[in-house]
Amino acid sequence: MPDAAKHRLEALRARMQAAGVDLLALGPGTHMQWLLGFYPHPDERPCLLLVSASGEAFLMPSINAEGSREHTDIAFHPWADADGPDAALTAALADVGADAAKTVVLDETMRADFALLLLDRLQGAAHQFTDATLGALRMRKDEAEFALLKENALINDRAMQAGFAAARPGVSEREIAAAIRAHFKSEDAEPAFTIIGSGPNGAFPHHHTGDRKLQPGDAVVIDIGGRKDGYPSDMTRMLAVGHPPDGYAEAHALVDRAVEAALAACRPGVRAMDVDAAARRVITEGGLGDAFIHRTGHGLGIDVHEPPYITSVSETVLDEGMVFSIEPGVYLPGRFGIRLEEIVILRKDGPEVFSELPRTLHVVES
């Protein structure tokens, strides 16, 4: 087993002991990826990594066993399609000493039928999700993860500039997105998403990039991300075609001040809701509070959206190593939208911003 996986399993067991958890079960997905560095092919066949205080074992579809063995020396309890998983699950639970587990942590992203298979086997066991165990560990990034996220952020900066270069009157949202995707691929990154919201389309925070062509006077939301070496990027910047619409400059300045207020509020020991409040207060005092219709941010790690979530109700206490977005926005239906997004890692003295691209409005000639 790689040293990184050993260290993470040790840290996980310490968290499980502190939380009074007998068994943790993960399906194929990003929790398993973070813990072990891989996950088996995900399909409808039940596949579970079981971790207890005394050991770990896989319930493993035999069709996936050979390929998975290349990545791990953890014990497999394989099952064939003709037999079903029940006997193998019983053996796997006995192997890790958890066949009478009373408290189980379930991977909240696993298939429901996987979870029910396990809970039906452990009648009466209390269950919870990963927030206090593996989820808490994932929120704190180490320096290796920081380096990968930083590399991806700088690629994203350059992809954004490729989008700026492609933008001009008569070019469609899809064509700008294509230029951005091409840039990601030129740096061996996979495009993850390209939201290009021009003119009134920018008032939809998660607009589906379409065929609308840029027109003079448009404000354009560009929210993009890619992925390289297992980690993603995410950033939003604004572009205008010629002179932006009436009221835009004031709204852009307001959103930028909200970003700065949220960054100033980010300190270890501060609640996520207090960071959200700092951004929201600026926009509300500027008269556009009703136009700020989403949370201030989300965590970023192996997943583009993961804890911590920077919301008005989140009591998560922020800590060193947490990586998350600060992305206030305002959306004026029929006119335009503005979102400015930074990804930060929280250091002991405050946030470190990943992007090196200014948040100033990029203007192309009309």
C-alpha positions in Angstrom: 0.0 0.0 0.0 1.4 3.4 -0.9 2.6 5.5 2.1 0.0 8.2 1.4 -2.8 5.7 1.7 -1.3 4.3 4.9 -1.1 7.7 6.5 -4.6 8.6 5.4 -6.0 5.3 6.8 -4.3 6.0 10.1 -5.8 9.5 10.2 -9.2 8.1 9.3 -9.1 5.5 12.1 -8.2 8.2 14.6 -11.2 10.1 13.5 -13.4 7.1 13.6 -12.3 6.3 17.2 -12.9 9.9 18.3 -16.4 9.8 16.7 -17.3 6.3 18.2 -17.6 4.8 14.7 -17.3 1.0 14.3 -17.3 0.8 10.5 -16.9 3.1 7.5 -18.1 2.0 4.1 -17.2 3.7 0.8 -18.4 3.1 -2.7 -16.3 3.7 -5.8 -15.9 7.5 -6.1 -13.9 10.5 -4.9 -13.9 9.5 -1.2 -12.1 6.3 -2.1 -9.9 8.1 -4.6 -8.7 10.5 -1.9 -8.1 7.7 0.6 -6.4 5.0 -1.6 -5.5 6.9 -4.8 -7.9 4.9 -7.0 -11.3 3.3 -7.1 -12.6 0.3 -9.0 -14.8 0.6 -12.0 -18.2 1.9 -10.8 -21.3 0.2 -12.0 -24.4 -1.5 -10.6 -22.5 -4.3 -9.0 -22.1 -3.7 -5.2 -18.5 -2.7 -4.5 -17.6 -1.5 -1.0 -14.4 -0.6 0.9 -15.0 -1.5 4.5 -12.8 0.1 7.2 -12.9 -0.7 10.9 -10.5 -0.2 13.8 -8.8 -3.5 13.1 -8.6 -3.7 9.3 -9.9 -3.0 5.9 -11.3 -5.2 3.1 -13.2 -4.9 -0.2 -16.5 -6.4 -1.2 -15.3 -6.7 -4.8 -17.2 -7.8 -8.0 -15.0 -10.5 -9.4 -15.2 -8.9 -12.8 -13.2 -5.9 -11.4 -10.9 -7.8 -9.2 -7.9 -8.3 -11.5 -7.8 -4.7 -12.6 -8.2 -3.4 -9.1 -5.4 -5.7 -7.8 -2.9 -3.6 -9.7 -3.6 -0.7 -7.4 -4.0 -2.1 -3.9 -3.0 -5.0 -1.6 -6.1 -4.7 0.5 -8.0 -8.0 1.0 -10.7 -8.7 -1.6 -13.9 -10.7 -1.0 -15.0 -11.3 -4.6 -18.4 -12.3 -5.8 -19.6 -13.5 -9.2 -22.8 -12.4 -11.0 -24.1 -16.0 -10.7 -23.7 -16.0 -6.9 -24.6 -12.4 -5.8 -22.8 -10.4 -3.1 -24.4 -11.6 0.1 -21.9 -14.3 1.2 -18.9 -12.2 0.2 -20.3 -9.2 2.2 -20.7 -11.5 5.3 -17.1 -12.6 4.9 -15.8 -9.1 4.4 -17.6 -7.9 7.5 -16.2 -10.8 9.5 -12.7 -10.1 8.1 -12.7 -6.5 9.5 -14.4 -7.5 12.8 -17.5 -5.5 12.0 -20.2 -8.1 11.5 -21.9 -6.7 14.6 -21.1 -3.0 14.0 -23.4 -0.6 15.9 -22.4 2.7 14.3 -21.7 2.9 10.6 -20.4 5.8 8.5 -21.8 5.7 4.9 -20.3 7.3 1.9 -23.1 9.9 1.1 -22.2 9.6 -2.6 -22.5 5.9 -3.0 -25.5 4.2 -4.7 -28.5 3.8 -2.5 -28.7 0.1 -3.2 -25.1 -0.4 -2.0 -26.0 1.4 1.3 -29.2 -0.6 1.8 -27.4 -3.9 1.2 -25.0 -3.0 4.0 -27.7 -1.7 6.4 -29.9 -4.7 5.8 -27.0 -6.9 6.9 -26.3 -4.7 10.0 -29.8 -4.6 11.4 -30.3 -1.9 14.1 -27.0 -0.2 13.4 -27.0 3.6 13.6 -25.7 5.4 10.5 -24.2 8.8 9.6 -22.4 10.3 6.7 -18.7 11.2 6.5 -18.8 14.8 7.8 -16.9 14.0 11.1 -14.5 11.4 9.7 -13.3 11.2 6.2 -15.1 14.3 5.1 -13.3 16.3 7.8 -9.9 15.0 6.7 -10.6 15.8 3.0 -11.4 19.5 3.9 -7.8 20.1 5.0 -5.5 20.0 2.0 -1.8 19.1 2.3 0.9 20.8 0.4 0.9 18.1 -2.4 -2.8 18.8 -3.0 -2.1 22.6 -2.8 0.5 22.2 -5.5 -1.9 20.4 -7.8 -4.7 22.9 -7.2 -2.3 25.8 -7.8 -1.1 24.3 -11.1 -4.7 23.9 -12.3 -5.6 27.4 -11.2 -2.8 28.8 -13.4 -3.9 26.7 -16.3 -7.4 28.1 -15.8 -6.0 31.7 -15.8 -4.5 31.0 -19.3 -7.7 29.3 -20.5 -9.7 32.4 -19.4 -7.4 34.6 -21.4 -8.0 32.3 -24.4 -11.7 32.9 -23.9 -11.1 36.7 -23.8 -9.0 36.5 -27.0 -11.9 34.6 -28.8 -14.6 37.1 -27.7 -15.8 39.7 -30.2 -19.1 40.8 -31.6 -20.8 38.1 -33.6 -19.0 35.2 -31.9 -21.3 32.8 -30.1 -21.1 31.6 -26.5 -20.3 28.1 -27.8 -17.4 29.4 -29.9 -15.9 31.1 -26.8 -16.3 27.9 -24.9 -14.6 25.9 -27.7 -11.6 28.2 -27.5 -11.4 27.7 -23.7 -11.7 23.9 -24.0 -9.0 23.8 -26.7 -6.7 25.7 -24.4 -7.3 23.3 -21.5 -6.5 20.4 -23.8 -3.3 22.2 -25.1 -2.0 22.0 -21.5 -3.1 18.3 -21.0 -6.0 19.3 -18.8 -9.5 18.0 -19.4 -12.2 20.7 -19.7 -14.7 20.3 -16.8 -17.2 23.0 -17.5 -17.6 26.2 -19.5 -20.4 28.6 -18.5 -20.5 31.5 -21.0 -23.5 33.7 -20.2 -23.7 36.7 -22.5 -26.0 39.7 -22.1 -29.3 38.7 -20.4 -28.1 35.1 -20.2 -25.6 36.2 -17.6 -28.6 36.6 -15.2 -28.8 32.8 -15.0 -26.0 31.7 -12.6 -25.8 28.3 -14.2 -26.7 29.2 -17.7 -26.3 26.5 -20.3 -23.9 27.9 -22.9 -25.7 28.3 -26.2 -25.8 29.8 -29.6 -26.4 33.4 -28.7 -23.9 35.7 -30.4 -22.1 38.5 -28.5 -23.5 42.0 -29.2 -22.1 45.5 -28.5 -22.9 46.4 -24.9 -23.1 42.9 -23.6 -21.7 42.0 -20.2 -20.5 38.3 -20.3 -20.1 35.9 -17.4 -17.3 33.4 -18.0 -17.2 30.6 -15.3 -14.8 27.8 -16.3 -12.8 24.9 -14.9 -10.6 22.1 -16.0 -8.9 19.1 -14.5 -5.3 17.8 -14.6 -3.7 15.1 -12.5 -6.9 14.4 -10.6 -7.6 17.9 -9.3 -9.8 20.7 -10.8 -9.9 24.4 -11.2 -12.8 26.9 -11.0 -12.9 30.6 -11.6 -15.3 33.3 -12.9 -14.4 36.6 -14.6 -16.3 39.2 -16.5 -16.0 40.5 -20.0 -17.8 43.4 -21.8 -18.2 44.0 -25.5 -17.5 47.7 -25.9 -19.2 49.9 -23.3 -21.0 47.8 -20.7 -24.7 48.4 -19.9 -25.9 51.1 -17.7 -25.4 50.4 -14.0 -22.8 47.7 -14.7 -19.7 49.5 -13.5 -21.3 50.3 -10.1 -22.5 46.7 -9.7 -19.1 45.2 -10.7 -17.4 47.4 -8.1 -20.0 46.4 -5.5 -19.4 42.6 -6.1 -15.6 43.2 -6.1 -15.9 44.9 -2.7 -18.0 41.9 -1.5 -15.1 39.6 -2.5 -12.7 41.7 -0.6 -14.9 41.7 2.5 -15.2 38.0 2.4 -11.5 37.5 2.0 -10.9 39.8 4.9 -13.3 37.8 7.1 -11.5 34.4 6.2 -9.5 33.4 9.2 -8.9 30.1 11.0 -11.6 29.8 13.7 -14.2 31.8 11.8 -17.5 30.2 10.9 -18.3 29.8 7.2 -21.6 31.7 7.8 -19.7 34.7 9.0 -17.7 34.8 5.7 -21.0 34.6 3.8 -22.4 37.4 5.9 -19.4 39.7 5.2 -20.0 39.4 1.4 -23.7 39.6 1.7 -23.6 42.7 3.9 -21.7 44.7 1.3 -24.1 43.8 -1.5 -27.2 44.4 0.7 -25.9 47.8 1.8 -25.3 48.6 -1.9 -29.0 48.0 -2.6 -28.7 44.7 -4.5 -29.1 42.2 -1.7 -32.2 40.6 -3.4 -30.0 40.0 -6.5 -27.4 37.9 -4.6 -29.3 34.6 -4.9 -26.8 31.9 -4.0 -24.2 31.0 -1.4 -20.9 32.8 -1.2 -18.8 29.7 -1.9 -18.0 26.0 -1.9 -15.0 23.8 -1.2 -12.7 22.6 -3.9 -10.6 19.5 -3.9 -10.9 16.3 -5.9 -14.5 17.4 -6.5 -15.3 20.8 -7.9 -18.0 21.1 -5.2 -17.2 19.7 -1.8 -17.2 20.8 1.8 -16.8 23.4 3.3 -19.8 25.3 1.9 -19.7 29.0 2.6 -23.4 29.6 3.2 -25.6 31.8 5.4 -26.4 28.9 7.7 -23.1 26.9 7.8 -21.6 26.7 11.2 -18.5 24.9 9.9 -15.4 26.4 11.6 -12.8 27.2 9.0 -9.3 25.9 9.5 -5.9 26.0 7.9 -5.6 24.0 4.8 -9.2 24.4 3.7 -9.7 25.3 0.1 -12.9 27.0 -1.0 -14.4 29.6 -3.4 -15.4 33.2 -2.7 -17.9 34.0 -5.4 -20.6 36.6 -4.6 -22.7 37.7 -7.5 -25.7 39.8 -8.6 -28.2 38.8 -11.3 -30.6 41.3 -12.9 -33.1 39.5 -15.1 -33.3 40.6 -18.7 -30.1 42.8 -18.2 -27.0 41.1 -17.0 -25.3 39.1 -14.3 -22.0 39.6 -12.5 -20.0 36.9 -10.6 -16.4 37.2 -9.5 -14.9 34.0 -8.1 -11.6 33.3 -6.4 -10.4 30.0 -5.0 -8.4 30.3 -1.8 -6.5 28.1 0.6 -6.8 29.2 4.2 -3.4 29.8 5.9 -2.8 30.7 9.5 -2.8 34.4 8.8 -5.6 34.4 6.2 -6.5 33.3 2.7 -4.1 32.8 -0.2 -5.7 33.3 -3.6 -4.8 30.8 -6.3 -5.5 32.8 -9.4 -3.1 35.4 -10.6 -5.6 37.0 -13.1 -7.1 40.3 -11.9 -10.9 40.6 -11.3 -11.1 43.7 -13.4 -13.5 43.8 -16.3 -12.0 42.7 -19.6 -13.3 44.9 -22.4 -13.1 43.9 -26.1 -13.8 46.4 -28.9 -17.3 46.5 -30.3 
